[in-house]
Amino acid sequence: MSEKPTRTFPLLPMLGHTKGKRSPVTCALKCDNACSGEVCNTSSNSYFRDIASAAMSRRAALGLGAAGALAVVFGGNLATAGQAEAAAGGGLSAAATAGLKDSKLSFTPIKPVDYTVDAFIVPEGFTWRPVIRWGDPLFNDSPEFDLENQSAAAQARQFGYNNDYTDILPVPGSKDRRALLFTNHEYTNENIMFPASLPAGEARAIGRAGHGLSVVELERKNTNAPWNYVKGAPLNRRYLTDTVYELTGPAAGTDLVKTIEDPSGRKIKGTLGNCSGGTTPWGTILSGEENFNGYFVSAGTSDTDKRYGITSKPTARQWELDEPRFDTRNAGYANETNRFGWIVEVDPFDPTSTPKKHSAMGRFKHEGANVIVAESGHVVAYMGDDERFDYLYKFVSKDTYRPGTTAGDRRHNMTLLSEGNLYVAKFAGNSPLAEITGTGVLPSDGAFDGSGEWLPLVVDGASAVPGMTVAEVLVYTRLAADKVGPTKMDRCEDVQPSLHSGKVYVACTNNSDRGKPGKEGATEVNPRTQNRDGHIVEITENGGQASTKFNWTLLLVAGDPAKNGSAYFSGFPADKVSPISCPDNVAFDSVGNLWISTDGAPSTIGYNDGLFKVTLEGPERGKVEQFLAVPRDAETCGPVIHDEERTVFVSVQHPGEEGTFAEPHSYFPDYVPAGATPKPGQVRAPRPSVVQVYRQA
């Protein structure tokens, strides 16, 4: 029987946006209703009230000795040869020892933008233009984007949907006139993508083709000119749901990851729910598989299913109707979900290479991973599990980084994430707990700080979790972590270290469940109940980047100071900052300032999401300044800060997501006026895009 045409999927009710709450459509498509569901974290971990705090002073917590200094950070920029050499020899690089200085990217902060405004707002003196948009053709045989006549075959040859993590890597020898753009395509908004005439089966197929990853070549006339993407360039590539990935590390080839389609347990089709990521010293890209659970149907009865949020209900996109692997109740597919939730590594410079999934780095809802090289030469990766009351992780490679530039050095470095030690974080506080209960009262000394330790899960090739093998720890990392007693956090999203200071910044986006009946209340490192605005944790490793001890402080407790008395900005006057809510991705500029992109501000403080600069050192530490705002219903993702060129890039994800195809909420980025004839390539509909912001000539 043929399927009836439908505007969207029958499981997605078409409800409009209500201020303070996302619609069921958005929640179903983005994260499988994670906020209304219940991920079964039943661990009885020790919380701060049960932990004896190490007596670390705030002054000591903010210091960083040479033994703990980083050599290289690659959250958004490739290392220079000098930085790599510093990594091999220990100590800070020349760039880091130069310290903070004024950035060339000076601007006057913009005012907050009301959540109903459909506009991309930048500071005075700047302008913007899209680098690439959903549906733009990538290959010589790619069709032009046709909103009314989409197909899965066309989408597979075009730029995908909902770009998230983004980086721009210079092509060697091009004199800064060629670059590679990498981006994830996290998920699809079927409710605004398709016309009513499109059959549901074709809509599902287009949605699958809109997922994955893209690599796109860019070019420009000179370093002062904006970038343009190059259709048909030799390095352009789409990674789709049928692209084969190699599973590496201790879990590869074990019975936990074998299926009827892959009895070897080493070849996985596709990557799903890819959110943030990082760039490695050897020029590869890391991508985190986050909300993969929403793509699968299972029995929903096992402890593993419950802990990872996989249920027996039909999925929002219903891919299980087309491919049996998405229903793990089908014979031979019981382990299919175990093949997702990993860190993916891609070589953007080799379009023939096989991407990898690294089991040694653990399986959970990875927001991303950011790699640094410690003074010992070991590679260290920081990772957040984006779930309420879940954990912060660290991976330390078994082998050391080779700073050389030969092909052999690069091949060696591309094995570093396949074997190593895995840890989970436990925090202790210095401030009396009684002073930070309720909705978030500042401690008596005006600062949140404390100490912590990295609890081992896998060390030297052996499991550190009683009753679990190494493979079990890595495949069921959440359950393994529950057993060792780490700290439950407020949705750790992006985690990045700073080249200039060696400190690590953790974006805790929010947790509206904190303090609800039966749920943990405020703690030193998560100091607010019903934490709708989120906060940023600053970590200083104690005794080297690969150490198992650290100190911490809170950089900021987000919110609109005019409406929220518990907002905190490291002592900087709250009436002199830009309101900020729901920190998501973080990045650094060349002089060490922190940049934060947000996801969720419309539903918390009533403003569109945006990108913010935060000063980290000196008398203005904690000063937040808004640089840009994205359009209505959109999220700010993947910031790339090229401040020396006075240029910023962001991925604008799901503009107008609360609307419908027939009644859009946004017309970003083309903004074709009603009644006007679109120019070639333009459409009068919202299109996720990578945008560059630069100084006007």
C-alpha positions as CSV (number, residue, x, y, z in Angstrom):
1,M,0.0,0.0,0.0
2,S,1.4,3.4,-1.0
3,E,2.0,6.0,1.7
4,K,-0.2,9.1,1.8
5,P,1.6,12.5,1.3
6,T,2.1,14.3,4.6
7,R,3.6,17.6,5.6
8,T,5.5,16.1,8.5
9,F,5.6,12.9,10.4
10,P,2.4,11.8,12.3
11,L,4.3,11.6,15.6
12,L,5.2,15.3,15.5
13,P,2.4,17.5,16.6
14,M,2.5,20.9,15.0
15,L,2.5,23.2,18.0
16,G,3.8,26.8,18.0
17,H,6.5,28.3,20.1
18,T,5.7,29.4,23.6
19,K,8.1,31.7,25.3
20,G,10.0,29.8,28.0
21,K,9.5,26.4,26.4
22,R,10.4,24.7,23.2
23,S,7.7,22.9,21.2
24,P,7.2,19.1,21.2
25,V,8.3,19.1,17.6
26,T,11.7,20.6,18.4
27,C,12.3,18.4,21.4
28,A,11.4,15.2,19.6
29,L,13.7,16.0,16.6
30,K,16.7,17.4,18.5
31,C,17.1,15.2,21.5
32,D,14.2,12.7,21.7
33,N,12.4,14.7,24.4
34,A,15.4,14.4,26.8
35,C,13.9,17.1,29.1
36,S,10.6,15.4,29.5
37,G,12.0,11.9,29.6
38,E,13.9,10.1,32.3
39,V,17.4,8.8,31.8
40,C,17.8,6.3,34.6
41,N,20.9,7.5,36.5
42,T,20.2,5.7,39.7
43,S,23.8,5.9,41.1
44,S,24.2,6.9,44.7
45,N,27.4,8.9,44.0
46,S,28.9,10.9,46.8
47,Y,28.0,14.5,46.5
48,F,29.8,17.5,47.9
49,R,28.1,17.3,51.3
50,D,29.7,13.9,51.7
51,I,33.2,14.8,50.4
52,A,36.1,16.0,52.5
53,S,37.4,19.1,50.7
54,A,41.2,19.4,50.1
55,A,42.3,22.7,51.7
56,M,43.2,24.6,48.5
57,S,43.2,28.4,48.6
58,R,41.6,30.4,45.8
59,R,45.0,32.0,45.1
60,A,46.7,28.6,44.7
61,A,43.8,27.3,42.6
62,L,44.3,30.1,40.0
63,G,48.1,29.6,39.8
64,L,49.8,27.4,37.2
65,G,53.3,26.1,37.6
66,A,55.6,25.1,34.7
67,A,55.1,21.5,35.5
68,G,51.4,21.8,34.8
69,A,51.7,24.0,31.7
70,L,50.3,23.1,28.4
71,A,52.2,23.2,25.2
72,V,49.6,23.1,22.6
73,V,45.8,23.6,22.4
74,F,43.9,22.7,19.3
75,G,40.2,23.5,20.1
76,G,39.8,25.6,17.0
77,N,43.3,26.2,15.5
78,L,45.9,23.9,14.1
79,A,49.3,24.0,15.9
80,T,52.2,25.8,14.5
81,A,55.6,23.9,14.3
82,G,56.9,26.0,17.2
83,Q,53.9,25.0,19.4
84,A,54.5,21.4,18.5
85,E,58.1,21.6,19.4
86,A,57.2,23.2,22.7
87,A,54.9,20.2,23.4
88,A,57.7,17.8,22.9
89,G,60.0,19.6,25.2
90,G,57.5,20.6,27.9
91,G,56.4,24.0,29.1
92,L,54.3,26.7,27.5
93,S,54.7,27.6,23.8
94,A,56.0,31.0,22.8
95,A,52.4,32.1,22.1
96,A,51.4,31.2,25.6
97,T,54.3,32.8,27.4
98,A,53.6,36.1,25.5
99,G,50.5,36.4,27.7
100,L,47.2,38.1,27.0
101,K,47.2,41.3,25.0
102,D,44.6,43.4,23.2
103,S,42.9,41.6,20.3
104,K,42.6,43.2,16.9
105,L,38.9,42.3,16.9
106,S,37.6,45.3,18.8
107,F,33.9,46.0,18.8
108,T,31.1,47.7,20.6
109,P,28.8,45.1,22.2
110,I,25.3,44.8,20.7
111,K,22.2,45.0,22.8
112,P,20.2,41.8,23.5
113,V,17.8,41.0,20.6
114,D,14.2,40.0,21.4
115,Y,13.4,36.4,20.7
116,T,10.8,37.2,18.0
117,V,13.2,39.1,15.8
118,D,14.2,37.3,12.6
119,A,17.5,39.0,11.9
120,F,21.3,38.3,12.1
121,I,22.7,41.2,14.2
122,V,26.4,42.2,14.2
123,P,28.2,45.1,15.8
124,E,28.5,48.5,14.2
125,G,31.2,48.5,11.5
126,F,30.8,44.8,10.7
127,T,28.8,43.0,8.1
128,W,28.0,39.3,7.4
129,R,27.4,36.9,4.6
130,P,26.8,33.1,4.4
131,V,29.8,30.9,3.4
132,I,27.5,28.0,2.6
133,R,23.8,27.1,3.1
134,W,21.7,24.0,3.4
135,G,21.3,22.5,0.0
136,D,24.1,24.3,-1.8
137,P,25.6,21.9,-4.4
138,L,29.1,20.5,-3.5
139,F,30.1,18.5,-6.6
140,N,30.1,19.1,-10.3
141,D,27.2,16.7,-10.7
142,S,25.2,18.2,-7.8
143,P,21.8,19.7,-8.7
144,E,21.0,23.2,-7.6
145,F,18.9,23.4,-4.4
146,D,15.1,23.3,-5.3
147,L,13.0,23.7,-2.2
148,E,9.8,22.4,-3.8
149,N,11.5,19.5,-5.6
150,Q,13.9,17.9,-3.1
151,S,15.2,14.3,-3.3
152,A,17.4,12.1,-1.3
153,A,19.8,11.7,-4.2
154,A,20.1,15.5,-4.5
155,Q,20.6,16.0,-0.8
156,A,23.4,13.5,-0.7
157,R,25.3,15.7,-3.2
158,Q,24.5,18.9,-1.4
159,F,25.5,20.6,1.9
160,G,23.6,19.0,4.7
161,Y,21.3,20.3,7.3
162,N,21.8,21.8,10.8
163,N,25.5,22.5,10.7
164,D,27.0,22.5,14.2
165,Y,30.7,22.1,15.0
166,T,32.7,24.1,12.4
167,D,36.4,24.7,11.8
168,I,38.3,26.3,8.9
169,L,41.7,24.8,8.3
170,P,44.3,26.5,6.0
171,V,45.4,24.5,3.0
172,P,49.3,24.2,3.2
173,G,51.1,26.2,0.5
174,S,48.0,28.3,-0.5
175,K,49.3,31.6,1.0
176,D,46.1,31.7,3.1
177,R,43.9,31.8,0.0
178,R,42.5,28.3,0.3
179,A,41.1,26.5,3.2
180,L,38.9,23.5,4.2
181,L,35.6,24.0,6.0
182,F,34.5,21.1,8.1
183,T,31.1,20.9,9.8
184,N,28.8,18.3,11.5
185,H,25.1,18.0,10.5
186,E,23.6,17.2,13.8
187,Y,19.9,16.6,13.0
188,T,17.1,17.6,10.7
189,N,13.9,19.7,11.2
190,E,11.4,17.8,9.0
191,N,8.6,20.1,10.1
192,I,10.1,23.0,8.2
193,M,12.0,21.3,5.4
194,F,9.4,19.8,3.2
195,P,6.3,20.8,1.2
196,A,3.0,19.0,1.9
197,S,3.2,17.1,-1.4
198,L,6.3,15.1,-0.4
199,P,5.6,11.4,0.5
200,A,6.7,10.5,4.1
201,G,9.1,7.8,2.8
202,E,10.9,10.3,0.6
203,A,11.0,12.8,3.5
204,R,12.7,10.2,5.7
205,A,15.2,9.5,3.0
206,I,16.0,13.2,2.5
207,G,16.4,13.6,6.3
208,R,18.9,10.7,6.4
209,A,20.9,12.3,3.6
210,G,20.8,15.6,5.4
211,H,22.7,14.0,8.4
212,G,26.4,13.4,8.7
213,L,29.4,15.5,8.0
214,S,30.7,17.8,5.2
215,V,34.2,18.9,4.1
216,V,34.2,21.8,1.7
217,E,37.0,23.7,0.0
218,L,37.0,27.5,0.3
219,E,38.9,30.2,-1.6
220,R,39.4,34.0,-1.4
221,K,41.1,36.7,-3.4
222,N,43.3,37.9,-0.5
223,T,43.4,37.8,3.3
224,N,41.1,40.8,3.5
225,A,38.4,39.3,1.3
226,P,35.5,37.0,2.5
227,W,35.6,33.3,1.8
228,N,33.6,31.5,-1.0
229,Y,33.0,27.8,-1.2
230,V,34.2,26.0,-4.3
231,K,31.7,23.7,-6.1
232,G,33.4,20.6,-7.5
233,A,36.7,21.1,-5.5
234,P,38.7,17.8,-5.2
235,L,38.6,17.7,-1.4
236,N,34.8,18.2,-1.1
237,R,33.1,15.3,0.6
238,R,29.9,14.2,2.3
239,Y,29.8,11.6,5.0
240,L,26.4,9.9,4.9
241,T,24.4,7.3,7.0
242,D,25.9,4.6,4.8
243,T,29.5,5.8,5.0
244,V,31.6,3.1,6.6
245,Y,33.5,4.0,9.8
246,E,36.3,1.9,11.4
247,L,35.8,1.1,15.1
248,T,39.2,1.3,16.9
249,G,40.4,0.4,20.4
250,P,39.6,-2.3,22.9
251,A,35.9,-2.6,22.2
252,A,36.5,-3.2,18.5
253,G,35.8,-6.8,17.4
254,T,34.2,-7.8,20.7
255,D,30.8,-9.4,20.9
256,L,29.3,-6.2,22.3
257,V,29.5,-4.4,18.9
258,K,28.9,-7.2,16.4
259,T,25.7,-7.3,14.3
260,I,24.3,-9.4,11.5
261,E,25.6,-6.8,9.0
262,D,29.0,-6.6,10.6
263,P,30.1,-9.8,12.2
264,S,33.6,-8.4,12.5
265,G,32.5,-5.7,14.9
266,R,34.7,-3.2,13.2
267,K,32.8,-1.6,10.4
268,I,30.0,0.8,11.3
269,K,27.6,2.5,8.9
270,G,27.1,6.2,9.5
271,T,27.4,8.7,12.3
272,L,24.4,10.2,14.1
273,G,23.6,13.2,16.3
274,N,27.0,14.8,15.8
275,C,27.2,17.9,17.9
276,S,30.5,19.7,18.8
277,G,34.0,18.6,18.1
278,G,37.6,19.6,18.0
279,T,40.7,19.8,15.8
280,T,43.8,17.7,16.5
281,P,47.5,18.7,16.3
282,W,47.9,16.4,13.3
283,G,45.1,18.1,11.3
284,T,42.2,15.8,11.8
285,I,38.7,16.6,13.1
286,L,37.0,15.1,16.1
287,S,33.2,14.9,16.1
288,G,31.0,13.9,19.0
289,E,28.0,11.6,18.6
290,E,25.4,13.0,21.0
291,N,21.7,12.3,20.8
292,F,22.0,9.0,19.0
293,N,19.4,7.3,21.2
294,G,16.6,9.1,19.5
295,Y,17.2,7.2,16.3
296,F,16.6,3.7,17.7
297,V,13.8,1.5,19.0
298,S,14.7,-1.2,21.5
299,A,12.9,-3.4,24.1
300,G,13.6,-0.5,26.5
301,T,13.8,-2.8,29.5
302,S,17.5,-3.4,30.1
303,D,19.6,-1.2,32.5
304,T,21.6,-0.2,29.5
305,D,18.6,0.9,27.5
306,K,17.3,2.9,30.4
307,R,20.7,4.5,31.2
308,Y,21.1,5.6,27.6
309,G,17.5,6.7,27.1
310,I,16.6,4.1,24.4
311,T,12.9,3.1,24.5
312,S,10.4,0.9,22.8
313,K,8.3,3.8,21.4
314,P,8.5,4.6,17.7
315,T,11.1,7.2,16.9
316,A,10.2,10.7,15.7
317,R,11.7,10.2,12.3
318,Q,10.7,6.5,12.0
319,W,13.8,5.4,10.1
320,E,13.0,1.9,11.6
321,L,10.4,1.6,8.9
322,D,13.1,1.7,6.2
323,E,16.2,0.1,7.7
324,P,15.9,-2.9,10.2
325,R,19.1,-1.8,12.1
326,F,17.2,1.1,13.7
327,D,14.9,-1.4,15.5
328,T,17.3,-3.4,17.7
329,R,14.5,-5.9,18.4
330,N,15.0,-7.3,14.9
331,A,17.1,-10.4,14.7
332,G,20.8,-9.7,14.5
333,Y,20.7,-6.0,15.5
334,A,20.7,-6.1,19.3
335,N,24.1,-4.4,19.4
336,E,23.4,-1.7,16.8
337,T,23.0,1.1,19.4
338,N,26.4,0.1,20.9
339,R,27.9,1.3,17.6
340,F,26.9,4.9,18.3
341,G,27.8,7.4,21.0
342,W,31.6,7.6,20.2
343,I,34.1,10.2,19.2
344,V,34.6,10.2,15.5
345,E,37.9,11.2,13.8
346,V,38.0,12.4,10.2
347,D,40.9,13.3,7.9
348,P,39.6,16.2,5.9
349,F,42.7,16.3,3.7
350,D,42.2,12.8,2.4
351,P,38.8,12.3,0.7
352,T,39.6,8.5,0.3
353,S,40.4,7.9,3.9
354,T,38.1,5.8,6.2
355,P,36.8,7.8,9.2
356,K,37.2,6.2,12.7
357,K,35.2,5.8,15.8
358,H,37.4,5.5,18.9
359,S,36.1,3.1,21.5
360,A,39.0,3.9,23.9
361,M,37.4,7.3,24.6
362,G,34.2,5.8,25.9
363,R,30.6,5.8,24.8
364,F,28.0,8.3,26.0
365,K,26.3,11.4,24.7
366,H,29.5,13.1,23.5
367,E,29.1,16.8,23.0
368,G,32.6,16.8,21.5
369,A,36.3,16.3,22.3
370,N,39.1,18.8,22.5
371,V,42.7,17.6,22.3
372,I,45.8,19.1,23.9
373,V,49.4,17.9,24.2
374,A,50.7,17.7,27.7
375,E,54.2,18.6,28.8
376,S,54.9,14.9,28.8
377,G,53.9,14.6,25.1
378,H,50.8,12.6,25.8
379,V,47.6,13.6,24.1
380,V,44.8,14.6,26.5
381,A,41.2,14.9,25.4
382,Y,38.4,16.5,27.5
383,M,34.8,15.4,26.9
384,G,31.4,16.3,28.3
385,D,28.3,14.0,28.5
386,D,25.4,16.3,27.5
387,E,22.7,14.9,29.9
388,R,21.3,16.3,33.1
389,F,23.2,14.9,36.1
390,D,25.8,13.2,33.9
391,Y,29.6,13.5,33.9
392,L,32.8,15.1,32.7
393,Y,35.5,12.8,31.2
394,K,39.2,12.9,30.3
395,F,41.2,10.6,28.0
396,V,45.1,10.4,28.2
397,S,46.8,8.6,25.3
398,K,49.1,5.6,25.9
399,D,51.7,6.8,23.4
400,T,53.1,10.3,22.9
401,Y,52.7,12.8,20.2
402,R,55.4,13.1,17.4
403,P,55.8,16.8,16.5
404,G,57.5,16.0,13.2
405,T,56.0,16.7,9.8
406,T,56.7,13.5,8.0
407,A,53.9,11.2,6.7
408,G,55.1,8.6,9.3
409,D,54.7,11.1,12.1
410,R,51.2,11.8,11.0
411,R,50.2,8.2,10.7
412,H,51.6,7.6,14.2
413,N,49.6,10.5,15.7
414,M,46.4,9.3,14.0
415,T,46.7,6.2,16.3
416,L,47.0,8.1,19.6
417,L,43.2,8.1,20.4
418,S,42.9,4.3,19.9
419,E,44.5,3.4,23.2
420,G,44.9,5.1,26.6
421,N,43.5,5.8,30.0
422,L,39.9,7.0,30.6
423,Y,38.9,9.1,33.7
424,V,35.7,10.7,35.1
425,A,35.7,13.9,37.2
426,K,34.8,14.2,40.9
427,F,34.7,17.7,42.4
428,A,35.0,18.9,46.0
429,G,34.2,22.4,47.2
430,N,35.8,24.9,49.6
431,S,32.6,26.9,50.3
432,P,30.1,25.7,52.9
433,L,27.3,24.0,51.2
434,A,24.6,25.7,53.3
435,E,25.5,29.0,51.8
436,I,24.7,28.0,48.2
437,T,21.4,26.2,48.5
438,G,18.1,27.5,47.2
439,T,18.3,29.4,43.9
440,G,21.9,30.2,44.2
441,V,23.4,32.4,46.9
442,L,27.0,33.4,46.5
443,P,29.5,32.0,49.1
444,S,30.7,34.3,51.8
445,D,34.1,34.9,50.1
446,G,32.4,35.9,46.8
447,A,33.9,33.0,44.9
448,F,33.1,29.4,44.1
449,D,36.2,27.2,44.1
450,G,37.5,23.8,45.2
451,S,39.6,20.8,44.2
452,G,38.9,17.6,42.4
453,E,40.3,14.3,41.1
454,W,40.0,12.3,37.9
455,L,38.7,8.8,38.9
456,P,40.1,6.0,36.7
457,L,37.8,3.9,34.5
458,V,40.4,2.2,32.3
459,V,44.2,2.5,33.2
460,D,47.1,0.8,31.5
461,G,44.8,-1.4,29.5
462,A,42.9,-2.8,32.5
463,S,39.5,-2.0,33.9
464,A,39.4,0.0,37.1
465,V,35.7,-0.7,37.6
466,P,35.0,-3.8,39.7
467,G,32.9,-6.4,37.8
468,M,33.4,-4.9,34.4
469,T,35.8,-5.8,31.6
470,V,37.6,-3.1,29.6
471,A,35.2,-3.5,26.7
472,E,32.2,-3.3,29.0
473,V,33.5,-0.1,30.6
474,L,34.0,1.5,27.2
475,V,30.7,0.4,25.7
476,Y,28.6,1.1,28.8
477,T,30.7,4.0,30.1
478,R,27.7,5.7,31.8
479,L,27.1,2.6,33.9
480,A,30.8,2.2,34.6
481,A,31.1,5.8,35.8
482,D,28.1,5.4,38.1
483,K,30.0,2.8,40.0
484,V,33.0,4.9,40.9
485,G,31.2,8.0,42.3
486,P,31.8,11.0,40.0
487,T,30.1,14.3,40.3
488,K,26.7,14.8,38.6
489,M,26.9,17.9,36.5
490,D,24.5,20.3,34.8
491,R,24.9,19.0,31.2
492,C,28.5,19.4,30.4
493,E,28.6,20.5,26.8
494,D,31.8,21.9,25.1
495,V,35.0,21.5,27.1
496,Q,38.1,23.3,25.9
497,P,41.6,24.2,27.3
498,S,43.3,27.5,26.8
499,L,46.7,27.7,25.2
500,H,47.5,30.9,27.1
501,S,46.9,29.7,30.6
502,G,46.5,25.9,30.5
503,K,43.1,26.2,32.2
504,V,40.2,24.1,31.0
505,Y,36.7,25.6,30.5
506,V,33.5,23.5,30.9
507,A,30.2,24.8,29.5
508,C,27.4,23.6,31.7
509,T,24.4,24.7,29.7
510,N,21.6,24.2,32.2
511,N,19.6,21.7,34.3
512,S,16.1,22.6,35.1
513,D,15.7,19.4,37.2
514,R,18.3,20.3,39.8
515,G,16.6,20.5,43.2
516,K,13.3,18.9,42.1
517,P,11.8,16.3,44.3
518,G,14.0,13.2,44.3
519,K,16.8,15.0,42.4
520,E,20.1,16.4,43.8
521,G,20.0,20.0,45.0
522,A,22.6,22.8,44.6
523,T,26.3,21.9,45.1
524,E,29.4,24.0,45.0
525,V,30.2,23.3,41.3
526,N,26.5,23.3,40.3
527,P,25.3,26.1,42.6
528,R,21.6,26.7,41.5
529,T,18.4,24.7,41.7
530,Q,16.3,24.8,38.6
531,N,19.4,25.9,36.8
532,R,17.9,27.3,33.5
533,D,20.8,29.6,32.6
534,G,23.8,27.4,33.1
535,H,27.4,28.3,34.1
536,I,31.1,27.9,33.2
537,V,33.6,25.9,35.3
538,E,37.3,26.8,35.1
539,I,39.7,23.9,35.8
540,T,43.4,24.1,36.6
541,E,45.2,20.8,36.3
542,N,47.4,20.2,39.4
543,G,50.8,18.6,38.5
544,G,50.6,18.4,34.7
545,Q,47.9,18.1,32.1
546,A,47.9,14.3,32.4
547,S,47.5,14.6,36.2
548,T,44.7,13.0,38.2
549,K,44.3,16.1,40.5
550,F,42.9,19.5,39.7
551,N,41.6,22.7,41.2
552,W,38.5,24.5,40.0
553,T,36.6,27.8,40.2
554,L,33.4,29.1,38.6
555,L,34.1,31.7,35.9
556,L,30.5,32.8,35.6
557,V,27.0,31.8,36.7
558,A,24.9,32.9,33.7
559,G,21.7,34.8,33.5
560,D,20.3,38.3,33.0
561,P,21.5,40.3,36.0
562,A,18.5,42.6,35.8
563,K,16.2,39.6,36.4
564,N,18.4,37.1,38.2
565,G,20.2,38.0,41.4
566,S,22.2,34.8,41.5
567,A,24.1,35.6,38.2
568,Y,27.8,35.9,38.9
569,F,30.8,37.0,36.7
570,S,33.9,36.4,38.7
571,G,33.3,39.6,40.7
572,F,33.0,41.8,37.6
573,P,30.0,44.2,38.1
574,A,26.9,42.4,37.0
575,D,25.3,45.6,35.7
576,K,28.1,46.1,33.2
577,V,27.9,42.7,31.3
578,S,25.7,41.5,28.4
579,P,23.0,39.1,29.6
580,I,23.9,35.5,28.7
581,S,22.1,32.2,29.1
582,C,22.7,28.5,28.2
583,P,26.4,28.4,27.3
584,D,27.0,25.7,24.7
585,N,30.1,25.9,22.6
586,V,33.3,27.7,23.5
587,A,36.4,28.8,21.6
588,F,39.4,31.1,22.1
589,D,40.9,33.9,20.0
590,S,44.6,34.3,19.4
591,V,45.2,36.3,22.5
592,G,43.3,34.0,24.9
593,N,39.9,35.5,25.3
594,L,37.1,33.0,25.7
595,W,34.1,33.1,23.3
596,I,30.8,31.5,24.1
597,S,28.0,30.6,21.8
598,T,24.6,29.9,23.4
599,D,21.6,27.5,22.8
600,G,18.4,28.2,24.7
601,A,18.4,31.9,25.6
602,P,15.0,32.5,23.9
603,S,13.3,30.2,26.3
604,T,15.2,31.5,29.4
605,I,15.9,35.2,29.2
606,G,13.7,36.0,26.2
607,Y,16.5,37.0,23.8
608,N,17.8,35.4,20.7
609,D,20.9,33.2,21.1
610,G,24.3,34.8,20.3
611,L,28.0,34.8,20.5
612,F,29.8,36.4,23.5
613,K,33.4,37.4,24.3
614,V,34.5,36.9,27.9
615,T,37.7,38.4,29.4
616,L,39.6,35.9,31.5
617,E,42.4,37.9,33.1
618,G,43.1,41.2,34.8
619,P,40.6,43.7,36.3
620,E,38.0,42.9,33.7
621,R,37.9,39.2,34.3
622,G,34.4,38.0,33.9
623,K,33.3,40.8,31.6
624,V,30.8,39.4,29.1
625,E,30.2,41.3,25.8
626,Q,27.8,40.2,23.1
627,F,29.2,40.2,19.6
628,L,26.3,38.9,17.5
629,A,22.8,37.5,17.7
630,V,21.3,34.8,15.4
631,P,17.8,34.9,14.0
632,R,14.5,33.8,15.5
633,D,14.5,30.2,16.8
634,A,18.1,29.6,15.8
635,E,21.0,28.3,17.9
636,T,24.6,29.6,17.7
637,C,27.1,26.8,17.0
638,G,30.7,26.1,16.1
639,P,32.4,29.5,16.7
640,V,35.7,30.1,14.9
641,I,37.5,33.3,15.9
642,H,40.1,34.7,13.4
643,D,40.6,37.9,15.4
644,E,43.9,38.8,13.7
645,E,41.8,39.0,10.4
646,R,38.9,40.7,12.3
647,T,36.7,37.8,11.2
648,V,34.4,35.5,13.1
649,F,32.5,32.4,11.8
650,V,29.5,30.8,13.3
651,S,27.1,28.0,12.3
652,V,23.5,29.1,12.5
653,Q,21.5,26.0,13.2
654,H,17.7,25.5,12.9
655,P,16.5,29.0,12.1
656,G,12.7,29.2,12.4
657,E,12.5,25.7,13.9
658,E,9.3,26.4,15.7
659,G,7.5,27.3,12.5
660,T,6.1,25.1,9.7
661,F,6.9,24.8,6.0
662,A,3.7,26.6,5.1
663,E,4.2,29.3,7.8
664,P,7.9,29.9,8.3
665,H,9.2,31.7,11.4
666,S,12.4,32.7,9.6
667,Y,13.7,33.6,6.2
668,F,17.4,33.4,7.1
669,P,19.8,33.8,5.3
670,D,18.3,34.9,2.0
671,Y,15.6,37.2,3.3
672,V,13.8,37.4,0.0
673,P,10.9,40.0,0.4
674,A,7.4,38.8,-0.2
675,G,6.5,39.2,-3.8
676,A,10.2,39.6,-4.9
677,T,11.9,37.3,-7.3
678,P,14.7,35.3,-5.6
679,K,18.1,35.6,-7.1
680,P,19.9,32.4,-8.3
681,G,20.4,30.1,-5.4
682,Q,18.0,32.0,-3.0
683,V,14.8,30.6,-1.5
684,R,12.2,32.2,0.7
685,A,12.6,29.7,3.6
686,P,15.0,29.2,6.5
687,R,18.3,27.5,5.7
688,P,20.9,26.5,8.3
689,S,24.1,28.1,7.2
690,V,27.8,28.8,8.1
691,V,28.2,32.5,8.3
692,Q,31.3,34.8,8.3
693,V,31.2,38.1,10.1
694,Y,33.9,40.6,9.1
695,R,34.9,44.3,9.1
696,Q,33.2,46.4,6.5
697,A,35.7,47.8,4.0
